[in-house]
Structure formats: C-alpha cells, structure tokens
Amino acid sequence: MEKLAHVKISKRAIELYEELNPSKSEQIKEWAAPFTDGSGKEDEIDISLQRLFNWHFYDPGSRLGDAWWGIRRSNRKRVEALAGKLTESAGSCLPETYVLAGRLAHHIQDMSSPPHVVPVYHMKDRFDGYATDKIIDVKLTPAQLDTIRNEKRKLTFETLIELLENEAKRTILKVECPVIFDGRQIADDWTDFWRKYELTGAGCGRKPCSHFGCYGKNKFGEKAGQFTPAVYDMFYKEQIASAVGETLRLLIILHGSSKEVTPNRV
C-alpha cells in the first residue's frame, strides 16, 4: 500500500479506539503520533533488496519457485522480528514501543491488499492507490466493533503473527470467492485481476515472468464487463475496513495486555 493509505488506516483505527475508550483520550494523544508514523514509514526504515524489488508478499512459499537471493522469504523474517521486539518491549514505557506497533500494523494492513497476498510483482498494481481519499469514510458495523472489542487475546508473538495470517487468508478467500454486487453474482471470482502462480499459463491474460505470479487480464479500477466503478469501490472499501479492523485489534491487544504500555509514565 502507499504510505498515505497506511497513515489514514492507522488514524481511522485510532479514532475507533478512542470511540470505544473515551476516558483514555489524553493517553491516546501521547501514543497516536508514533504509532501512525511507524505505520507510514515502515517501508523507509529498513530499505532492503526485498523492498527495492517489491518482493513483500504473504509467505508465498513454493508457489514462486526459487526467487534469487531468497528475497521472497525476507518479508516473513522482517514481520517475525518486529513481532518479537514488540512482545519484548511492551510495558517498557517507551514511545519506541508504539513505533514498533505501527511498523507491524503496516504489514498487517498490507495483507488486506490482494497483490500482497497473491504472489505478483505489484510495483504498478492499481489497488494500493485506488481511492485513499475514501479511507476516512470507511466504517465498521456495530457488530464488527463488538466482536473486536470483546475478544480476549494476550500480547504474544503467536497472537501477532496470527493477526497477519488471518488477514491474508481472508483476502485470498475474497479473491477466490464469487463477486456479489447489488444482490447478484457478477463474476465467479477476482482471478481475472490477480492469479495465484499455479493458475498462470493459458488462463492468464499476460505471460508471467519467471518466478513471478500473474495479474490476469484485467486491471483494478478499469471498467471490464460487469466490473464498474461501484463494484471496485465496494471491494476496496471492504478490504480497507478489514485493514482498519485488524489495526484496531492490534491496539486493543496491546493495551489489554497485562504488560500494558504507558508512555506517559516514562
């Protein structure tokens, strides 16, 4: 996702957190900035070959074959390192804890983006920058908020990795499921836009490069058959809402931990 999208998603999640915890508004002001900055600047903090060449997927595994220099695995290691540091630092009363949380939130948010979980080279994919101006209007239903608020999870390495994996799996499922709009099915799935590596070949609109996945024959945002601007808006907002929800989950887990972070008591 673009930096601006990460910043807006994080701010929206913070707003929802404050709505759920109005008595903590002063505390929230203290950690909101480092959390948001961390989520927005993650791609700039540690520039690696994996970042430069846009190999940051959800653990694509053998679907991509052997990418040179092992780059395809480096994003997973990065996420695990951040999860480990965040687990260890919680309760240390340092603003850096929130920077770490924001950096991890960046990766969790990426998992709502199809080109991040279906292994394609997504330097020019249109999804990530499709409608960042609409993120501020994204809402979660009362039922979604209640579910997130009432979950009881401890801040552990396993829990943090689970947030990322669950979001990735939901996105893959959305790509592979029927596209329903206005009460009717308009397509079998989204694989004309993003395809798993296994689906390349004759069924792919564009010939894939070696060790890369395939985009399919359509581009996100361009009218194609039943895929109209309204359909794209619906799908994009649903994915952004999911990213906001998972970011909110991370904040609730962080503050619900027995090692609750209190940066105002340094």
C-alpha positions as a Markdown table, in Angstrom:
| # | Residue | x | y | z |
|---|---|---|---|---|
| 1 | Met | 0.0 | 0.0 | 0.0 |
| 2 | Glu | 1.0 | 3.6 | -0.4 |
| 3 | Lys | 2.4 | 5.4 | 2.6 |
| 4 | Leu | -0.7 | 7.7 | 2.7 |
| 5 | Ala | -3.0 | 4.7 | 2.9 |
| 6 | His | -1.2 | 3.3 | 5.9 |
| 7 | Val | -1.3 | 6.6 | 7.7 |
| 8 | Lys | -5.0 | 7.0 | 7.0 |
| 9 | Ile | -5.9 | 3.4 | 8.0 |
| 10 | Ser | -3.9 | 3.8 | 11.3 |
| 11 | Lys | -5.6 | 7.2 | 12.1 |
| 12 | Arg | -9.0 | 5.6 | 11.4 |
| 13 | Ala | -8.3 | 2.7 | 13.8 |
| 14 | Ile | -7.1 | 5.2 | 16.4 |
| 15 | Glu | -10.3 | 7.1 | 16.1 |
| 16 | Leu | -12.3 | 4.0 | 16.6 |
| 17 | Tyr | -10.2 | 3.0 | 19.6 |
| 18 | Glu | -10.9 | 6.4 | 21.1 |
| 19 | Glu | -14.7 | 6.0 | 20.5 |
| 20 | Leu | -14.5 | 2.7 | 22.4 |
| 21 | Asn | -12.4 | 4.2 | 25.2 |
| 22 | Pro | -13.3 | 7.9 | 25.5 |
| 23 | Ser | -11.9 | 8.1 | 29.0 |
| 24 | Lys | -8.4 | 7.4 | 27.6 |
| 25 | Ser | -8.3 | 10.3 | 25.1 |
| 26 | Glu | -5.4 | 12.0 | 26.8 |
| 27 | Gln | -3.3 | 8.8 | 26.8 |
| 28 | Ile | -4.2 | 8.2 | 23.2 |
| 29 | Lys | -2.9 | 11.6 | 22.1 |
| 30 | Glu | 0.5 | 10.5 | 23.5 |
| 31 | Trp | 0.9 | 7.4 | 21.5 |
| 32 | Ala | -1.1 | 8.2 | 18.4 |
| 33 | Ala | 1.7 | 10.0 | 16.6 |
| 34 | Pro | 4.5 | 7.4 | 17.0 |
| 35 | Phe | 2.1 | 4.6 | 16.1 |
| 36 | Thr | 0.9 | 6.4 | 12.9 |
| 37 | Asp | 4.4 | 7.4 | 12.0 |
| 38 | Gly | 5.6 | 3.9 | 12.4 |
| 39 | Ser | 2.9 | 2.5 | 10.1 |
| 40 | Gly | 3.6 | 5.1 | 7.4 |
| 41 | Lys | 7.4 | 5.0 | 7.5 |
| 42 | Glu | 7.9 | 1.2 | 7.7 |
| 43 | Asp | 9.0 | 1.0 | 4.0 |
| 44 | Glu | 11.6 | 3.7 | 4.6 |
| 45 | Ile | 13.0 | 2.4 | 7.9 |
| 46 | Asp | 14.9 | -0.6 | 6.6 |
| 47 | Ile | 15.5 | -0.4 | 2.8 |
| 48 | Ser | 16.4 | -3.9 | 1.6 |
| 49 | Leu | 16.6 | -5.7 | -1.7 |
| 50 | Gln | 13.3 | -7.2 | -0.9 |
| 51 | Arg | 11.7 | -3.7 | -0.6 |
| 52 | Leu | 13.5 | -2.3 | -3.6 |
| 53 | Phe | 12.3 | -5.1 | -5.8 |
| 54 | Asn | 8.8 | -5.2 | -4.3 |
| 55 | Trp | 9.0 | -8.8 | -3.1 |
| 56 | His | 6.9 | -8.4 | 0.0 |
| 57 | Phe | 4.2 | -11.0 | 0.0 |
| 58 | Tyr | 2.3 | -13.1 | 2.4 |
| 59 | Asp | 4.8 | -16.0 | 2.7 |
| 60 | Pro | 4.3 | -17.2 | -0.9 |
| 61 | Gly | 6.3 | -20.4 | -0.3 |
| 62 | Ser | 7.0 | -22.7 | -3.2 |
| 63 | Arg | 4.3 | -21.1 | -5.4 |
| 64 | Leu | 7.0 | -18.8 | -6.7 |
| 65 | Gly | 9.8 | -21.3 | -7.1 |
| 66 | Asp | 13.3 | -20.2 | -6.1 |
| 67 | Ala | 13.5 | -16.4 | -6.3 |
| 68 | Trp | 17.0 | -15.1 | -6.4 |
| 69 | Trp | 18.9 | -14.5 | -3.2 |
| 70 | Gly | 16.0 | -15.8 | -1.1 |
| 71 | Ile | 14.2 | -12.4 | -1.3 |
| 72 | Arg | 10.8 | -14.0 | -1.3 |
| 73 | Arg | 11.3 | -15.1 | 2.3 |
| 74 | Ser | 12.7 | -11.9 | 3.7 |
| 75 | Asn | 9.4 | -10.2 | 4.4 |
| 76 | Arg | 8.3 | -13.0 | 6.7 |
| 77 | Lys | 11.5 | -12.7 | 8.7 |
| 78 | Arg | 11.0 | -9.0 | 9.0 |
| 79 | Val | 7.5 | -9.4 | 10.3 |
| 80 | Glu | 8.6 | -12.1 | 12.8 |
| 81 | Ala | 11.4 | -9.8 | 14.0 |
| 82 | Leu | 9.0 | -6.9 | 14.6 |
| 83 | Ala | 6.5 | -9.2 | 16.4 |
| 84 | Gly | 9.3 | -10.4 | 18.7 |
| 85 | Lys | 10.6 | -6.9 | 19.5 |
| 86 | Leu | 7.1 | -5.7 | 20.2 |
| 87 | Thr | 6.3 | -8.5 | 22.5 |
| 88 | Glu | 9.5 | -7.9 | 24.4 |
| 89 | Ser | 9.2 | -4.1 | 24.6 |
| 90 | Ala | 5.5 | -3.9 | 25.8 |
| 91 | Gly | 5.5 | -2.5 | 29.3 |
| 92 | Ser | 8.8 | -0.7 | 28.9 |
| 93 | Cys | 7.0 | 2.7 | 28.9 |
| 94 | Leu | 8.9 | 3.8 | 25.7 |
| 95 | Pro | 7.4 | 5.6 | 22.7 |
| 96 | Glu | 9.5 | 3.2 | 20.6 |
| 97 | Thr | 7.0 | 0.5 | 21.5 |
| 98 | Tyr | 4.4 | 2.4 | 19.6 |
| 99 | Val | 6.7 | 2.8 | 16.6 |
| 100 | Leu | 7.2 | -0.9 | 16.6 |
| 101 | Ala | 3.5 | -1.5 | 16.8 |
| 102 | Gly | 2.9 | 0.9 | 13.9 |
| 103 | Arg | 5.5 | -0.9 | 11.8 |
| 104 | Leu | 3.9 | -4.2 | 12.5 |
| 105 | Ala | 0.5 | -2.7 | 11.7 |
| 106 | His | 1.9 | -1.7 | 8.3 |
| 107 | His | 2.4 | -5.3 | 7.4 |
| 108 | Ile | -1.0 | -6.5 | 8.8 |
| 109 | Gln | -2.6 | -3.7 | 6.7 |
| 110 | Asp | -0.7 | -4.9 | 3.6 |
| 111 | Met | -2.4 | -8.2 | 4.0 |
| 112 | Ser | -5.8 | -6.6 | 3.0 |
| 113 | Ser | -4.3 | -5.8 | -0.4 |
| 114 | Pro | -4.7 | -8.7 | -3.0 |
| 115 | Pro | -1.3 | -8.1 | -4.7 |
| 116 | His | 0.4 | -8.5 | -1.3 |
| 117 | Val | -1.1 | -12.0 | -0.7 |
| 118 | Val | -1.4 | -13.3 | -4.3 |
| 119 | Pro | 2.2 | -13.5 | -5.4 |
| 120 | Val | 2.5 | -11.0 | -8.2 |
| 121 | Tyr | 5.1 | -8.3 | -8.7 |
| 122 | His | 2.9 | -5.4 | -7.6 |
| 123 | Met | 5.1 | -2.3 | -8.3 |
| 124 | Lys | 2.4 | -0.9 | -10.6 |
| 125 | Asp | -0.7 | -2.6 | -9.3 |
| 126 | Arg | -3.6 | -0.1 | -9.1 |
| 127 | Phe | -5.3 | -1.5 | -6.0 |
| 128 | Asp | -3.0 | 0.1 | -3.4 |
| 129 | Gly | -3.5 | 3.6 | -4.5 |
| 130 | Tyr | -7.1 | 3.2 | -5.8 |
| 131 | Ala | -9.1 | 5.6 | -3.5 |
| 132 | Thr | -7.0 | 6.6 | -0.5 |
| 133 | Asp | -9.2 | 9.7 | -0.2 |
| 134 | Lys | -12.1 | 7.5 | 0.8 |
| 135 | Ile | -10.4 | 5.8 | 3.7 |
| 136 | Ile | -11.5 | 8.5 | 6.1 |
| 137 | Asp | -15.2 | 7.5 | 5.4 |
| 138 | Val | -14.7 | 3.7 | 6.0 |
| 139 | Lys | -16.9 | 2.4 | 8.8 |
| 140 | Leu | -17.2 | -0.8 | 10.8 |
| 141 | Thr | -20.6 | -2.1 | 11.8 |
| 142 | Pro | -21.6 | -2.1 | 15.4 |
| 143 | Ala | -21.4 | -6.0 | 15.3 |
| 144 | Gln | -17.8 | -5.8 | 13.9 |
| 145 | Leu | -16.8 | -3.4 | 16.6 |
| 146 | Asp | -18.4 | -5.5 | 19.4 |
| 147 | Thr | -16.6 | -8.6 | 18.1 |
| 148 | Ile | -13.2 | -6.9 | 18.1 |
| 149 | Arg | -13.8 | -5.2 | 21.5 |
| 150 | Asn | -15.0 | -8.4 | 23.2 |
| 151 | Glu | -12.1 | -10.6 | 22.1 |
| 152 | Lys | -9.8 | -11.7 | 24.8 |
| 153 | Arg | -6.3 | -12.1 | 23.5 |
| 154 | Lys | -2.9 | -11.8 | 25.1 |
| 155 | Leu | 0.0 | -10.0 | 23.6 |
| 156 | Thr | 2.2 | -12.9 | 22.5 |
| 157 | Phe | 4.4 | -13.5 | 19.4 |
| 158 | Glu | 1.9 | -16.1 | 18.2 |
| 159 | Thr | -1.0 | -13.7 | 18.5 |
| 160 | Leu | 0.7 | -11.0 | 16.5 |
| 161 | Ile | 1.6 | -13.4 | 13.7 |
| 162 | Glu | -1.9 | -14.8 | 13.8 |
| 163 | Leu | -3.3 | -11.3 | 13.0 |
| 164 | Leu | -1.2 | -11.1 | 9.9 |
| 165 | Glu | -2.0 | -14.6 | 8.8 |
| 166 | Asn | -5.8 | -14.3 | 9.3 |
| 167 | Glu | -6.0 | -11.1 | 7.4 |
| 168 | Ala | -4.0 | -12.6 | 4.5 |
| 169 | Lys | -6.2 | -15.7 | 4.4 |
| 170 | Arg | -9.4 | -13.5 | 4.4 |
| 171 | Thr | -8.1 | -11.6 | 1.4 |
| 172 | Ile | -7.1 | -14.8 | -0.5 |
| 173 | Leu | -10.6 | -16.1 | 0.2 |
| 174 | Lys | -12.2 | -12.8 | -1.2 |
| 175 | Val | -10.1 | -13.1 | -4.4 |
| 176 | Glu | -11.3 | -16.7 | -4.9 |
| 177 | Cys | -15.0 | -16.2 | -4.0 |
| 178 | Pro | -17.9 | -15.1 | -6.2 |
| 179 | Val | -18.2 | -11.4 | -6.7 |
| 180 | Ile | -21.6 | -10.3 | -5.4 |
| 181 | Phe | -22.9 | -6.8 | -6.2 |
| 182 | Asp | -26.4 | -5.4 | -5.7 |
| 183 | Gly | -27.7 | -8.8 | -4.7 |
| 184 | Arg | -26.5 | -10.7 | -7.7 |
| 185 | Gln | -23.4 | -12.5 | -8.7 |
| 186 | Ile | -21.4 | -10.7 | -11.4 |
| 187 | Ala | -18.4 | -12.9 | -11.6 |
| 188 | Asp | -17.0 | -16.2 | -10.3 |
| 189 | Asp | -14.1 | -14.6 | -8.6 |
| 190 | Trp | -11.4 | -11.9 | -8.9 |
| 191 | Thr | -8.8 | -14.1 | -10.7 |
| 192 | Asp | -9.1 | -12.0 | -13.9 |
| 193 | Phe | -7.2 | -9.4 | -11.8 |
| 194 | Trp | -4.9 | -11.5 | -9.5 |
| 195 | Arg | -4.0 | -15.1 | -10.0 |
| 196 | Lys | -2.0 | -17.5 | -7.9 |
| 197 | Tyr | 1.2 | -18.7 | -9.5 |
| 198 | Glu | -0.4 | -22.1 | -10.1 |
| 199 | Leu | -3.0 | -20.5 | -12.4 |
| 200 | Thr | -0.6 | -19.0 | -14.8 |
| 201 | Gly | -0.3 | -20.2 | -18.4 |
| 202 | Ala | -3.2 | -20.4 | -20.9 |
| 203 | Gly | -5.7 | -19.0 | -18.4 |
| 204 | Cys | -3.6 | -15.9 | -17.8 |
| 205 | Gly | -4.1 | -12.7 | -19.8 |
| 206 | Arg | -0.5 | -11.8 | -19.7 |
| 207 | Lys | 2.5 | -14.1 | -19.8 |
| 208 | Pro | 4.1 | -14.2 | -16.4 |
| 209 | Cys | 7.8 | -13.5 | -15.9 |
| 210 | Ser | 10.0 | -16.3 | -14.5 |
| 211 | His | 9.3 | -16.8 | -10.8 |
| 212 | Phe | 6.5 | -14.2 | -10.8 |
| 213 | Gly | 2.8 | -14.6 | -10.5 |
| 214 | Cys | 0.3 | -13.3 | -13.0 |
| 215 | Tyr | -2.0 | -10.3 | -12.8 |
| 216 | Gly | -4.7 | -11.8 | -15.1 |
| 217 | Lys | -6.2 | -9.9 | -18.0 |
| 218 | Asn | -8.0 | -7.0 | -16.2 |
| 219 | Lys | -6.7 | -4.0 | -14.2 |
| 220 | Phe | -8.3 | -2.9 | -11.0 |
| 221 | Gly | -10.3 | 0.2 | -11.5 |
| 222 | Glu | -10.8 | -0.1 | -15.2 |
| 223 | Lys | -14.3 | -0.9 | -16.5 |
| 224 | Ala | -14.4 | -4.5 | -17.6 |
| 225 | Gly | -17.8 | -6.2 | -18.2 |
| 226 | Gln | -19.8 | -6.1 | -15.0 |
| 227 | Phe | -16.8 | -4.6 | -13.1 |
| 228 | Thr | -18.0 | -1.0 | -12.8 |
| 229 | Pro | -16.6 | 1.8 | -10.6 |
| 230 | Ala | -19.3 | 1.0 | -8.0 |
| 231 | Val | -18.0 | -2.6 | -7.8 |
| 232 | Tyr | -14.4 | -1.5 | -7.4 |
| 233 | Asp | -15.4 | 1.0 | -4.7 |
| 234 | Met | -17.3 | -1.8 | -2.8 |
| 235 | Phe | -14.4 | -4.2 | -2.9 |
| 236 | Tyr | -11.8 | -1.6 | -2.0 |
| 237 | Lys | -13.8 | -0.3 | 1.0 |
| 238 | Glu | -14.4 | -3.8 | 2.3 |
| 239 | Gln | -10.7 | -4.5 | 2.2 |
| 240 | Ile | -9.8 | -1.2 | 3.8 |
| 241 | Ala | -12.4 | -1.8 | 6.5 |
| 242 | Ser | -10.8 | -5.1 | 7.2 |
| 243 | Ala | -7.4 | -3.5 | 7.5 |
| 244 | Val | -8.8 | -0.9 | 9.9 |
| 245 | Gly | -10.4 | -3.6 | 12.0 |
| 246 | Glu | -7.2 | -5.6 | 12.3 |
| 247 | Thr | -5.3 | -2.4 | 13.2 |
| 248 | Leu | -7.9 | -1.8 | 15.9 |
| 249 | Arg | -7.5 | -5.4 | 17.1 |
| 250 | Leu | -3.7 | -4.8 | 17.5 |
| 251 | Leu | -4.3 | -1.7 | 19.5 |
| 252 | Ile | -6.8 | -3.4 | 21.8 |
| 253 | Ile | -4.4 | -6.4 | 22.3 |
| 254 | Leu | -1.5 | -4.0 | 23.1 |
| 255 | His | -3.5 | -2.1 | 25.7 |
| 256 | Gly | -5.3 | -5.1 | 27.1 |
| 257 | Ser | -2.1 | -6.9 | 27.8 |
| 258 | Ser | -1.0 | -7.5 | 31.4 |
| 259 | Lys | 2.1 | -5.5 | 30.3 |
| 260 | Glu | 0.1 | -2.6 | 29.2 |
| 261 | Val | 2.2 | 0.2 | 27.7 |
| 262 | Thr | 2.0 | 3.6 | 29.4 |
| 263 | Pro | 4.2 | 6.1 | 27.6 |
| 264 | Asn | 3.0 | 8.9 | 29.8 |
| 265 | Arg | 4.9 | 7.4 | 32.8 |
| 266 | Val | 8.5 | 7.4 | 31.4 |
